[in-house]
């Protein structure tokens, strides 16, 4: 049994190493290239993040975002509220966008409509932010001088429905069930 397991692992490792070779990647792999001509704000793309049909490109002149697989692009710069146009990295989750810039971290919680700026003055370890990632209530910024981690205040993390809201929802649900039962009994 041990020799079968060893052989199986060796075969799997061999298959994985073949799949990662440039020749294996070149077989059937094609690229679509995007530039200023397609709507990017700049041709120097330093970081990219994609989720579903949305693509986020961190460029040397701002942030380019497509919500339709690259067909159209919206560009964000200091004129739209970014801290700096030199964007090193980007991450997104839901309607929140995190842009790592040469002057700090820009965060939008409404899809880019407005931006909040974070710098060394806010506790960021360095203003040169190279990469960014967020998970749950934590934000991770890779900076010139190491790693800065922030926890969102509990007031910004969605919580349970307030008691009054839950009571209203429950009351509405109870009234709706009563109406449905009454309608069902009159139609029979």
Secondary structure, DSSP 4 states (H G I P E B T S, - for coil): -HHHHHHHHHHHHHHHHHHTSHHHHHTT-------GGGT-S-S-EEEEEEETTEEEEEETTEEEEESSTTSS-EEE-GGGT-S-S-EEEEEEETTEEEEEETTEEEEESSTTSS-EEE-GGGT-S-S-EEEEEEETTEEEEEETTEEEEEE--TTTS--PPPHHHHHHHHHHHHHHHHHHHHHHHHH-
